[in-house]
Amino acid sequence: METNPEPPSPIRKIIHVDMDAFYASVEQLDRPEWRGKPLVVGGNVARGVVAAASYEARRYGIFSAMSSALAAKKCPQLIFARPRFYRYKEISLQIREIFYEYTDLVEPLSLDEAFLDVTENKMGLKSAILIAKQIRTKIKEKTGLNASAGVSYNKFLAKIASDLNKPNGQAVILPQDAEAFLEKLPIGKFFGIGKVTAEKMQKLGIHNGMDLKQFSLQFLTKKFGKSGLHYYNIVRGIHLSQVHPHRTRKSLSAENTFDKDLITFQEMESKLRYVFEEVISRIERGGIKGRTITLKIKHSDFTLQTRSKTLEQYPDQEMIWTTAVELLNQEEIVKPVRLLGLGLSNLNITEEQVHFGQQLKIPFET
């Protein structure tokens, strides 16, 4: 008896929406006198780190993760804005509501970007390009902010496409164009290939997708371990990861960069208390518990230490604090400290929806 074969699965339609210089754009939106001027969101000039830079600031070579002191040298008239995560959350939730007008398959990556699977969408629209354009228009109308978007048949390509026509633009990579596009793409532009990996590849003669394509799966696996298969596939336009509207949170943390280096144990313990209280506030809001407690110590020379302890049972607040102090005492700290962080992992969560408003670190408070 003959059976009818199952119809082939439809080519997926994935959109990656990425807000343009989100934190900085929100500050310029709320402070009209800052519009059109170089601005960064971050800590103070002496001790902070740039969290986001406006496009005006980027023209001076200023980017996120740069020290505030260096940014100020590059642009003496640079405006420093303190981060207001409550405000970024408010706008992010508005943007998220727009996404849900089209699909429930929304996977937030952070406050300012998300993947959407619109293969089957609530509007019944066949064109993902049109959906992306409508979403960007609605974001502008509702928030006053610009968004860029990338459209393709998988997440990897959609993410790359969203960066092609920034700011305030969008791009599409069609299935028939993907391999030719990737062959010309510089290896450092591949989403998921960081600076260290890119440098390692360049030493092997891999400077673009075409170069990467010349190496066998066996060779890439030998050189890059499990990631070798991923690199082998993505340069051929193969990326099977689905849009997951729910994710498993693996950790929760908070940290604090200080105006002045901490020298004595008493200073460190006192400042750690504030970080601890922020962590407690967040776990109370989320009903979260964690068995592994990790202390993060960054010194004045930017060297980093982490100290962890895993408990047999989920600790209460008193035990978290006691363990944090124990970790601080674990070994003498001989170098000045510029940052302390405290985190929980091994959480009591199997699956948790990621909200745009989550901000798991406070690196700019002083």
C-alpha positions as CSV (number, residue, x, y, z in Angstrom):
1,M,0.0,0.0,0.0
2,E,1.5,3.3,-1.0
3,T,1.6,6.2,1.4
4,N,1.8,9.8,0.6
5,P,5.2,11.3,1.6
6,E,5.1,14.1,4.1
7,P,5.3,17.6,2.4
8,P,8.7,19.2,2.9
9,S,9.0,21.7,5.7
10,P,8.6,25.3,4.6
11,I,11.7,27.4,4.5
12,R,11.7,29.3,7.7
13,K,11.4,33.1,7.8
14,I,13.5,34.6,10.6
15,I,13.9,38.2,11.5
16,H,16.6,39.7,13.8
17,V,15.6,43.1,15.2
18,D,18.4,45.2,16.7
19,M,17.8,48.6,18.2
20,D,20.3,51.2,17.0
21,A,22.6,52.3,19.9
22,F,19.8,51.6,22.2
23,Y,20.9,53.0,25.6
24,A,22.4,56.1,24.0
25,S,19.4,56.7,21.8
26,V,17.1,56.5,24.7
27,E,19.1,59.1,26.5
28,Q,19.1,61.4,23.5
29,L,15.4,60.8,23.1
30,D,14.6,62.0,26.6
31,R,17.2,64.8,26.6
32,P,16.7,66.8,23.3
33,E,19.7,68.9,24.1
34,W,21.9,65.8,23.7
35,R,20.6,64.9,20.3
36,G,23.2,65.0,17.5
37,K,26.1,65.2,20.1
38,P,28.6,62.5,21.0
39,L,27.3,60.7,24.0
40,V,28.1,57.5,25.9
41,V,26.2,55.6,28.6
42,G,28.5,54.4,31.4
43,G,30.2,55.3,34.6
44,N,32.2,58.4,35.4
45,V,35.2,59.6,33.4
46,A,37.8,58.4,35.8
47,R,36.6,54.8,36.5
48,G,33.8,53.8,34.3
49,V,33.4,51.7,31.2
50,V,31.3,52.6,28.1
51,A,28.1,50.5,27.9
52,A,26.8,52.1,24.8
53,A,28.0,54.9,22.4
54,S,25.9,57.1,20.2
55,Y,26.7,57.1,16.5
56,E,28.1,60.6,16.9
57,A,30.5,59.2,19.5
58,R,31.4,56.2,17.3
59,R,32.8,58.6,14.7
60,Y,35.6,59.3,17.2
61,G,36.4,55.6,17.5
62,I,34.5,55.2,20.7
63,F,32.8,51.8,21.3
64,S,31.2,49.8,24.1
65,A,33.6,48.1,26.6
66,M,36.1,50.9,26.2
67,S,37.3,52.6,29.3
68,S,35.6,56.0,30.0
69,A,39.0,57.6,30.4
70,L,40.1,56.6,26.9
71,A,36.7,57.6,25.5
72,A,37.1,61.1,27.0
73,K,40.6,61.4,25.5
74,K,39.3,60.6,22.1
75,C,36.5,63.2,22.4
76,P,36.9,65.9,25.0
77,Q,33.3,67.1,24.5
78,L,31.9,63.7,25.1
79,I,28.7,63.6,27.2
80,F,28.5,60.9,29.9
81,A,25.0,59.7,30.8
82,R,24.3,57.4,33.8
83,P,22.5,54.2,32.8
84,R,18.8,54.1,33.6
85,F,17.8,50.5,33.3
86,Y,14.2,51.1,34.5
87,R,13.7,53.3,31.4
88,Y,15.3,50.9,29.0
89,K,13.1,48.2,30.4
90,E,10.0,50.3,29.9
91,I,10.8,50.9,26.2
92,S,11.9,47.3,25.7
93,L,8.5,46.0,26.9
94,Q,6.8,48.4,24.4
95,I,8.9,47.0,21.6
96,R,8.2,43.5,22.7
97,E,4.4,44.0,22.5
98,I,4.9,45.0,18.8
99,F,6.7,41.7,18.2
100,Y,3.9,39.8,19.7
101,E,1.4,41.4,17.3
102,Y,3.1,39.2,14.6
103,T,4.3,36.0,16.3
104,D,4.6,34.3,19.7
105,L,8.0,32.9,18.6
106,V,10.1,35.7,20.0
107,E,13.5,35.0,21.5
108,P,15.0,38.0,23.2
109,L,18.8,38.1,23.3
110,S,19.1,41.2,25.4
111,L,17.2,44.4,26.2
112,D,17.7,45.7,22.6
113,E,17.6,42.7,20.2
114,A,15.5,39.6,19.5
115,F,14.9,36.9,17.0
116,L,11.4,36.4,15.5
117,D,10.1,33.4,13.6
118,V,7.4,34.7,11.3
119,T,7.1,31.6,9.0
120,E,3.6,31.3,10.3
121,N,2.5,34.7,11.6
122,K,-0.6,36.3,13.1
123,M,-1.0,38.8,10.3
124,G,-1.0,36.0,7.6
125,L,1.7,37.9,5.7
126,K,3.9,35.9,3.3
127,S,6.7,38.4,3.2
128,A,9.1,38.5,6.1
129,I,10.7,41.6,4.5
130,L,7.4,43.4,4.7
131,I,6.9,42.3,8.3
132,A,10.3,43.6,9.3
133,K,9.6,46.9,7.7
134,Q,6.2,47.2,9.5
135,I,7.8,46.3,12.8
136,R,10.5,49.0,12.4
137,T,7.9,51.5,11.4
138,K,5.8,50.7,14.5
139,I,8.8,50.9,16.8
140,K,9.6,54.3,15.5
141,E,6.0,55.5,15.9
142,K,5.6,54.1,19.4
143,T,9.0,54.9,20.9
144,G,10.6,57.5,18.6
145,L,13.6,55.2,18.2
146,N,15.2,53.5,15.2
147,A,15.6,49.8,14.7
148,S,17.5,47.8,12.1
149,A,16.5,44.3,11.0
150,G,17.9,41.3,9.2
151,V,15.8,38.7,7.3
152,S,16.9,35.3,6.3
153,Y,16.0,31.6,6.6
154,N,18.0,31.0,9.8
155,K,19.1,32.9,12.9
156,F,22.8,33.0,12.0
157,L,22.2,34.8,8.7
158,A,19.4,37.0,10.0
159,K,21.8,38.2,12.7
160,I,24.5,39.0,10.1
161,A,21.9,40.7,7.9
162,S,20.7,43.1,10.6
163,D,24.2,44.7,10.8
164,L,24.5,45.3,7.0
165,N,22.5,48.5,6.7
166,K,22.8,50.0,10.2
167,P,21.6,52.4,11.4
168,N,17.9,52.5,10.6
169,G,18.0,50.0,7.8
170,Q,17.3,46.4,7.0
171,A,18.7,43.7,4.7
172,V,17.8,40.2,3.5
173,I,19.9,37.2,2.7
174,L,17.9,34.8,0.4
175,P,18.6,31.1,0.4
176,Q,20.0,31.1,-3.1
177,D,22.4,33.9,-2.2
178,A,23.6,32.7,1.2
179,E,26.7,30.7,0.2
180,A,28.0,33.3,-2.2
181,F,27.5,36.0,0.4
182,L,29.3,34.0,3.1
183,E,32.2,33.2,0.9
184,K,33.0,36.9,0.6
185,L,32.4,37.7,4.3
186,P,35.5,38.5,6.4
187,I,35.9,35.9,9.1
188,G,35.6,38.5,11.8
189,K,32.1,39.4,10.6
190,F,30.8,35.9,11.2
191,F,28.3,36.0,14.1
192,G,29.7,33.9,16.9
193,I,33.3,34.1,15.9
194,G,35.0,36.4,18.4
195,K,38.3,38.2,18.2
196,V,40.4,35.4,19.6
197,T,39.0,32.7,17.3
198,A,39.2,35.1,14.3
199,E,42.9,35.6,15.1
200,K,43.5,31.9,15.4
201,M,41.8,31.3,12.0
202,Q,43.8,34.0,10.3
203,K,47.0,32.3,11.4
204,L,45.7,29.3,9.6
205,G,45.1,31.4,6.5
206,I,41.4,31.7,7.0
207,H,40.5,35.3,6.2
208,N,37.0,34.9,4.8
209,G,34.2,32.4,4.2
210,M,35.8,31.0,1.0
211,D,39.0,30.3,3.0
212,L,37.1,28.6,5.7
213,K,35.2,26.5,3.2
214,Q,38.5,24.9,2.0
215,F,39.0,23.1,5.3
216,S,37.6,19.7,6.0
217,L,35.3,18.9,8.9
218,Q,38.0,16.7,10.4
219,F,40.5,19.5,10.3
220,L,38.2,22.1,11.8
221,T,37.1,19.7,14.6
222,K,40.8,19.0,15.4
223,K,41.6,22.7,15.6
224,F,38.4,24.0,17.2
225,G,36.8,21.0,19.0
226,K,33.1,20.8,19.0
227,S,32.8,24.3,17.4
228,G,34.5,22.9,14.3
229,L,31.2,21.3,13.1
230,H,29.4,24.6,13.7
231,Y,32.0,26.5,11.6
232,Y,31.8,23.9,8.9
233,N,28.1,24.2,8.7
234,I,27.6,28.0,9.0
235,V,29.9,28.8,6.1
236,R,27.6,26.6,4.0
237,G,24.5,28.5,5.2
238,I,23.5,25.6,7.5
239,H,22.2,26.6,11.0
240,L,19.4,24.6,12.5
241,S,18.9,26.4,15.8
242,Q,15.2,27.3,16.2
243,V,13.8,30.5,17.7
244,H,13.2,29.6,21.4
245,P,10.7,31.8,23.2
246,H,11.8,30.3,26.5
247,R,15.3,29.9,27.7
248,T,17.0,28.4,30.7
249,R,18.7,31.0,32.9
250,K,22.0,29.7,34.2
251,S,23.0,32.4,36.6
252,L,22.1,35.7,38.2
253,S,24.6,38.3,39.3
254,A,25.4,41.9,40.1
255,E,28.6,43.8,40.2
256,N,29.9,47.2,41.1
257,T,32.8,49.3,39.8
258,F,34.1,51.8,42.4
259,D,35.2,55.4,42.1
260,K,38.3,54.6,44.2
261,D,40.3,51.4,44.5
262,L,39.6,49.4,47.6
263,I,42.6,48.6,49.7
264,T,41.5,47.2,53.0
265,F,39.4,44.1,53.8
266,Q,37.0,46.4,55.7
267,E,36.4,48.5,52.6
268,M,35.9,45.4,50.4
269,E,33.4,43.9,52.8
270,S,31.5,47.1,53.1
271,K,31.2,47.6,49.4
272,L,30.4,43.9,48.8
273,R,27.4,44.4,51.0
274,Y,25.7,46.7,48.5
275,V,26.3,44.2,45.7
276,F,24.9,41.4,47.9
277,E,21.8,43.4,48.6
278,E,21.2,43.9,44.9
279,V,21.5,40.2,44.3
280,I,19.0,39.5,47.1
281,S,16.6,42.0,45.6
282,R,16.7,40.2,42.3
283,I,16.3,36.7,43.6
284,E,13.4,37.8,45.7
285,R,11.7,39.3,42.7
286,G,12.2,36.2,40.7
287,G,11.8,33.6,43.4
288,I,15.2,32.2,42.4
289,K,17.6,30.1,44.5
290,G,21.1,28.9,43.6
291,R,23.5,26.5,45.2
292,T,26.8,27.9,43.8
293,I,28.0,31.3,45.0
294,T,30.7,33.1,43.0
295,L,32.7,36.1,44.0
296,K,34.3,38.2,41.2
297,I,37.2,40.4,41.9
298,K,38.7,42.8,39.4
299,H,42.0,44.5,40.4
300,S,43.2,48.0,39.5
301,D,45.5,46.4,36.8
302,F,42.3,44.8,35.3
303,T,43.4,41.3,36.2
304,L,40.4,39.2,37.2
305,Q,39.8,36.6,40.0
306,T,36.8,34.4,40.6
307,R,36.2,32.3,43.7
308,S,33.3,29.9,44.0
309,K,31.7,27.6,46.5
310,T,28.8,25.1,45.9
311,L,26.6,24.2,48.8
312,E,24.6,21.0,49.3
313,Q,21.3,22.9,49.8
314,Y,19.9,26.1,48.5
315,P,21.2,28.8,51.0
316,D,19.1,31.4,52.7
317,Q,20.1,35.1,52.6
318,E,22.3,34.8,55.7
319,M,24.2,31.8,54.3
320,I,24.7,33.6,51.0
321,W,26.3,36.6,52.8
322,T,28.3,34.4,55.1
323,T,29.7,32.4,52.1
324,A,30.4,35.7,50.2
325,V,32.5,36.9,53.1
326,E,34.2,33.5,53.4
327,L,35.2,33.7,49.7
328,L,36.5,37.2,50.2
329,N,38.6,35.9,53.1
330,Q,39.6,32.8,51.2
331,E,43.0,34.2,50.2
332,E,44.7,37.5,51.0
333,I,43.9,40.2,48.4
334,V,47.2,42.0,47.9
335,K,46.3,44.2,44.9
336,P,43.9,47.2,45.0
337,V,40.3,46.2,43.9
338,R,38.3,48.3,41.4
339,L,35.3,45.9,41.0
340,L,33.4,43.4,43.1
341,G,30.7,41.1,41.8
342,L,28.5,38.4,43.3
343,G,26.6,35.7,41.4
344,L,24.4,32.6,41.9
345,S,24.4,29.6,39.7
346,N,23.1,26.0,39.9
347,L,19.7,27.6,40.0
348,N,16.3,26.1,40.9
349,I,15.0,26.9,37.5
350,T,14.4,24.4,34.7
351,E,12.9,26.9,32.2
352,E,12.3,30.6,32.5
353,Q,11.0,33.1,30.0
354,V,13.6,35.8,29.3
355,H,12.2,39.3,29.6
356,F,13.6,42.2,27.8
357,G,13.8,44.0,31.1
358,Q,16.3,41.6,32.7
359,Q,19.5,43.3,33.6
360,L,21.7,40.9,35.5
361,K,24.6,43.2,36.2
362,I,25.1,46.7,37.5
363,P,28.6,47.5,36.3
364,F,28.1,51.3,36.2
365,E,26.9,52.1,39.7
366,T,29.4,53.7,42.1
